[in-house]
Amino acid sequence: MTFKTYSFNKFQYRSLCEQSFLSFIKPLGKRHKDFMIDVLWLILSIQGKINFLQFARYGKHSEQHYCN
């Protein structure tokens, strides 16, 4: 059994997230879209346990912002 491996850089992952995610969140504003894309990007990129502290560590917002 063989597995294909794909190598993407971070900009390709971001554009892939945007294309797939924006297809079903049309009514949201730009700030909400950007935030949701950042959260999706963090979920895909963080290894191990995913929580608000990890989001704050690797993301660009504070832990409280992600929690709210």
C-alpha positions as CSV (number, residue, x, y, z in Angstrom):
1,M,0.0,0.0,0.0
2,T,1.4,3.4,-1.0
3,F,0.5,6.8,0.4
4,K,0.8,10.0,-1.4
5,T,2.4,12.8,0.5
6,Y,1.6,16.4,-0.4
7,S,3.9,19.3,0.4
8,F,2.3,22.6,0.8
9,N,3.7,25.8,2.1
10,K,1.7,27.9,4.6
11,F,0.3,30.2,2.0
12,Q,-1.1,27.3,0.0
13,Y,-2.7,26.0,3.2
14,R,-4.2,29.4,3.9
15,S,-5.6,29.7,0.4
16,L,-7.0,26.2,0.6
17,C,-8.7,27.0,3.9
18,E,-10.1,30.2,2.5
19,Q,-11.5,28.5,-0.6
20,S,-13.1,25.7,1.3
21,F,-14.3,27.7,4.2
22,L,-15.6,30.8,2.4
23,S,-17.8,28.8,0.2
24,F,-20.3,28.4,3.0
25,I,-19.8,31.5,5.2
26,K,-20.9,34.2,2.7
27,P,-23.0,36.3,5.1
28,L,-20.2,36.9,7.6
29,G,-18.2,40.2,7.6
30,K,-14.5,40.5,6.8
31,R,-13.3,40.5,10.4
32,H,-15.3,37.4,11.2
33,K,-14.1,35.6,8.1
34,D,-10.5,36.5,8.8
35,F,-10.8,35.3,12.4
36,M,-12.5,32.0,11.4
37,I,-9.8,31.4,8.8
38,D,-7.1,32.0,11.4
39,V,-8.8,29.5,13.8
40,L,-9.1,26.9,11.1
41,W,-5.4,27.5,10.2
42,L,-4.4,27.0,13.8
43,I,-6.4,23.8,14.2
44,L,-4.7,22.4,11.1
45,S,-1.2,23.5,12.1
46,I,-1.1,22.8,15.9
47,Q,0.3,19.4,16.8
48,G,-1.0,17.8,20.0
49,K,-3.6,19.2,22.4
50,I,-5.6,22.0,20.9
51,N,-7.0,24.6,23.4
52,F,-7.3,28.4,23.8
53,L,-3.8,28.6,25.3
54,Q,-2.3,26.9,22.3
55,F,-4.3,29.3,20.0
56,A,-2.8,32.3,21.9
57,R,0.7,30.8,21.7
58,Y,0.6,30.2,18.0
59,G,-2.0,32.7,16.8
60,K,-2.0,36.5,16.7
61,H,-4.7,37.1,19.4
62,S,-4.9,36.7,23.2
63,E,-6.2,33.6,24.9
64,Q,-9.3,35.6,26.1
65,H,-10.1,36.7,22.5
66,Y,-10.2,33.1,21.4
67,C,-12.2,32.1,24.4
68,N,-14.8,34.7,23.8
